[in-house]
């Protein structure tokens, strides 16, 4: 009887179901706050790029009635397992456009730099006769 070991890597994302920062926590990350204050379109393009979207997508917002921002926020909620709804996303983007973008930028920064993803190793033994 031969014994063969197979190693499988499983990646899981741990999420609290909430945004890592509040909508109005703009000053909690002064770098993000200053970048958004001095050149908001550049800030939007940088955020979209860091999220993995085309950097030019946010520039379409004025022509598309903020649809890009709403879609990105909904996509971010889905990717990171954050609770909410599309209706809430639309409301926040329409009423608090700059704050919504700052929150999205902080979320991308937090998720990509703080290691909110953990990797678990699973070992399985297969018995071959």
C-alpha positions as a Markdown table, in Angstrom:
| # | Residue | x | y | z |
|---|---|---|---|---|
| 1 | Unk | 0.0 | 0.0 | 0.0 |
| 2 | Unk | 1.5 | 3.3 | -1.1 |
| 3 | Unk | 0.7 | 6.6 | 0.7 |
| 4 | Unk | 0.8 | 9.8 | -1.2 |
| 5 | Unk | 0.4 | 13.3 | 0.3 |
| 6 | Unk | -1.3 | 16.1 | -1.5 |
| 7 | Unk | -1.1 | 19.7 | -0.2 |
| 8 | Unk | -3.9 | 22.0 | -1.0 |
| 9 | Unk | -3.9 | 25.8 | -0.4 |
| 10 | Unk | -7.2 | 27.4 | 0.5 |
| 11 | Unk | -7.5 | 31.2 | 0.6 |
| 12 | Unk | -10.3 | 32.6 | 2.7 |
| 13 | Unk | -11.3 | 36.2 | 3.2 |
| 14 | Unk | -12.3 | 37.2 | 6.7 |
| 15 | Unk | -14.7 | 40.1 | 6.8 |
| 16 | Unk | -16.8 | 41.7 | 9.5 |
| 17 | Unk | -19.5 | 42.6 | 6.9 |
| 18 | Unk | -18.8 | 46.3 | 7.6 |
| 19 | Unk | -16.7 | 49.1 | 6.1 |
| 20 | Unk | -13.4 | 49.3 | 7.9 |
| 21 | Unk | -13.9 | 53.1 | 8.4 |
| 22 | Unk | -17.0 | 55.2 | 8.6 |
| 23 | Unk | -18.3 | 57.4 | 5.8 |
| 24 | Unk | -17.3 | 60.6 | 7.6 |
| 25 | Unk | -13.9 | 59.4 | 8.8 |
| 26 | Unk | -12.2 | 61.4 | 6.1 |
| 27 | Unk | -9.5 | 62.8 | 8.4 |
| 28 | Unk | -8.5 | 59.4 | 9.8 |
| 29 | Unk | -6.2 | 59.0 | 6.8 |
| 30 | Unk | -4.7 | 62.4 | 6.1 |
| 31 | Unk | -2.9 | 61.3 | 2.9 |
| 32 | Unk | -6.2 | 60.2 | 1.4 |
| 33 | Unk | -7.9 | 63.4 | 2.6 |
| 34 | Unk | -5.2 | 65.7 | 1.2 |
| 35 | Unk | -5.1 | 63.9 | -2.1 |
| 36 | Unk | -8.8 | 64.1 | -2.5 |
| 37 | Unk | -8.8 | 67.8 | -1.5 |
| 38 | Unk | -6.2 | 69.0 | -3.9 |
| 39 | Unk | -7.0 | 67.0 | -7.0 |
| 40 | Unk | -10.2 | 65.0 | -6.7 |
| 41 | Unk | -10.2 | 63.6 | -10.3 |
| 42 | Unk | -6.6 | 62.3 | -9.9 |
| 43 | Unk | -7.6 | 60.8 | -6.5 |
| 44 | Unk | -10.6 | 59.0 | -8.2 |
| 45 | Unk | -8.4 | 57.6 | -11.0 |
| 46 | Unk | -5.8 | 56.4 | -8.5 |
| 47 | Unk | -8.5 | 54.7 | -6.3 |
| 48 | Unk | -10.0 | 53.0 | -9.3 |
| 49 | Unk | -6.6 | 51.8 | -10.5 |
| 50 | Unk | -5.7 | 50.4 | -7.0 |
| 51 | Unk | -9.0 | 48.6 | -7.0 |
| 52 | Unk | -8.2 | 47.0 | -10.3 |
| 53 | Unk | -10.5 | 49.0 | -12.6 |
| 54 | Unk | -9.4 | 51.1 | -15.5 |
| 55 | Unk | -8.0 | 54.4 | -14.1 |
| 56 | Unk | -10.1 | 56.5 | -16.5 |
| 57 | Unk | -13.5 | 55.1 | -15.4 |
| 58 | Unk | -14.3 | 57.7 | -12.8 |
| 59 | Unk | -13.9 | 60.4 | -15.4 |
| 60 | Unk | -17.1 | 59.1 | -17.0 |
| 61 | Unk | -19.2 | 59.9 | -13.9 |
| 62 | Unk | -20.3 | 63.4 | -14.9 |
| 63 | Unk | -21.6 | 62.0 | -18.2 |
| 64 | Unk | -23.2 | 58.9 | -16.6 |
| 65 | Unk | -25.0 | 60.5 | -13.6 |
| 66 | Unk | -22.5 | 59.0 | -11.1 |
| 67 | Unk | -23.2 | 55.4 | -12.4 |
| 68 | Unk | -19.5 | 54.5 | -12.3 |
| 69 | Unk | -19.2 | 55.5 | -8.6 |
| 70 | Unk | -22.3 | 53.5 | -7.7 |
| 71 | Unk | -21.1 | 50.5 | -9.6 |
| 72 | Unk | -17.7 | 50.6 | -8.0 |
| 73 | Unk | -19.1 | 51.0 | -4.5 |
| 74 | Unk | -21.5 | 48.0 | -5.1 |
| 75 | Unk | -18.6 | 46.0 | -6.6 |
| 76 | Unk | -16.4 | 46.8 | -3.6 |
| 77 | Unk | -19.1 | 45.7 | -1.2 |
| 78 | Unk | -19.5 | 42.4 | -3.0 |
| 79 | Unk | -15.8 | 41.7 | -3.3 |
| 80 | Unk | -15.1 | 42.5 | 0.4 |
| 81 | Unk | -18.3 | 41.0 | 1.8 |
| 82 | Unk | -19.6 | 44.3 | 3.1 |
| 83 | Unk | -23.3 | 44.5 | 3.9 |
| 84 | Unk | -25.5 | 47.0 | 2.2 |
| 85 | Unk | -27.6 | 47.5 | -0.9 |
| 86 | Unk | -27.4 | 49.2 | -4.3 |
| 87 | Unk | -30.1 | 51.7 | -3.1 |
| 88 | Unk | -27.9 | 52.8 | -0.2 |
| 89 | Unk | -24.9 | 53.0 | -2.5 |
| 90 | Unk | -26.8 | 55.3 | -4.8 |
| 91 | Unk | -28.0 | 57.5 | -2.0 |
| 92 | Unk | -24.6 | 57.8 | -0.4 |
| 93 | Unk | -22.9 | 58.6 | -3.7 |
| 94 | Unk | -25.6 | 61.2 | -4.6 |
| 95 | Unk | -25.6 | 62.9 | -1.2 |
| 96 | Unk | -22.0 | 62.5 | 0.0 |
| 97 | Unk | -20.0 | 62.0 | -3.2 |
| 98 | Unk | -16.5 | 63.0 | -1.9 |
| 99 | Unk | -17.0 | 61.2 | 1.4 |
| 100 | Unk | -18.1 | 58.0 | -0.4 |
| 101 | Unk | -15.0 | 58.1 | -2.6 |
| 102 | Unk | -12.7 | 58.7 | 0.4 |
| 103 | Unk | -14.3 | 55.7 | 2.2 |
| 104 | Unk | -13.8 | 53.5 | -0.9 |
| 105 | Unk | -10.1 | 54.6 | -1.1 |
| 106 | Unk | -9.5 | 53.9 | 2.6 |
| 107 | Unk | -11.2 | 50.5 | 2.1 |
| 108 | Unk | -9.0 | 49.5 | -0.8 |
| 109 | Unk | -5.9 | 50.7 | 1.1 |
| 110 | Unk | -6.9 | 48.8 | 4.2 |
| 111 | Unk | -7.7 | 45.6 | 2.4 |
| 112 | Unk | -4.6 | 45.6 | 0.3 |
| 113 | Unk | -2.0 | 46.6 | 2.9 |
| 114 | Unk | -3.2 | 45.2 | 6.3 |
| 115 | Unk | -3.4 | 41.5 | 5.3 |
| 116 | Unk | -7.1 | 41.1 | 5.9 |
| 117 | Unk | -6.9 | 37.9 | 3.9 |
| 118 | Unk | -5.5 | 34.9 | 5.6 |
| 119 | Unk | -4.2 | 31.7 | 4.0 |
| 120 | Unk | -4.9 | 28.3 | 5.5 |
| 121 | Unk | -2.9 | 25.2 | 4.6 |
| 122 | Unk | -4.8 | 21.9 | 4.5 |
| 123 | Unk | -3.0 | 18.6 | 4.2 |
| 124 | Unk | -4.9 | 15.6 | 2.8 |
| 125 | Unk | -3.6 | 12.0 | 2.7 |
| 126 | Unk | -4.6 | 9.7 | -0.2 |
| 127 | Unk | -4.2 | 6.0 | 0.1 |
| 128 | Unk | -3.5 | 4.3 | -3.2 |
| 129 | Unk | -3.8 | 0.5 | -3.3 |
